[in-house]
Amino acid sequence: MPQPTIAAINGGCADSALSIAAAADFRIASDSTVFNTDFPTAGLPGDLAGI
């Protein structure tokens, strides 16, 4: 994509939302943002090709 993408993250960012945020060119997160991968707790094998 020729235009830069910006992800605004406010609050929790886990699993597929984390993949979408990681794919953005710029990420702006609030002070209360928590990044988490919850796949092992759910019994799933990784990020399912998100990143």
C-alpha positions as CSV (number, residue, x, y, z in Angstrom):
1,M,0.0,0.0,0.0
2,P,1.6,3.3,-0.9
3,Q,0.0,5.2,2.0
4,P,1.4,4.6,5.5
5,T,-1.0,2.9,7.9
6,I,-1.5,4.0,11.5
7,A,-2.8,1.9,14.4
8,A,-4.3,3.6,17.4
9,I,-4.3,1.2,20.4
10,N,-6.3,1.9,23.5
11,G,-6.6,-0.8,26.2
12,G,-5.9,-4.4,25.6
13,C,-4.3,-5.7,22.4
14,A,-4.2,-9.5,22.1
15,D,-4.0,-12.2,19.6
16,S,-5.4,-11.2,16.2
17,A,-5.6,-7.5,17.2
18,L,-1.9,-7.7,18.0
19,S,-1.2,-9.1,14.5
20,I,-3.1,-6.2,12.9
21,A,-1.3,-3.6,15.1
22,A,2.1,-5.2,14.2
23,A,1.2,-5.0,10.5
24,A,0.7,-1.2,10.7
25,D,3.6,1.2,9.8
26,F,3.0,3.4,12.9
27,R,1.5,2.4,16.2
28,I,0.2,4.9,18.8
29,A,-0.6,3.4,22.1
30,S,-2.1,4.8,25.3
31,D,-0.5,4.4,28.7
32,S,-3.0,1.8,29.6
33,T,-2.3,-0.4,26.6
34,V,-1.4,-4.1,27.3
35,F,0.0,-6.3,24.6
36,N,-0.6,-10.0,25.1
37,T,-0.5,-13.3,23.2
38,D,-3.1,-15.6,24.7
39,F,-2.7,-18.5,22.2
40,P,-0.9,-20.9,24.6
41,T,-3.5,-20.4,27.3
42,A,-6.3,-21.1,24.8
43,G,-4.4,-24.2,23.5
44,L,-3.8,-22.9,20.1
45,P,-0.5,-23.3,18.2
46,G,0.9,-19.8,17.8
47,D,-0.3,-16.8,15.8
48,L,-2.1,-18.6,13.0
49,A,0.0,-16.9,10.3
50,G,-0.8,-13.3,11.5
51,I,2.7,-12.1,11.5
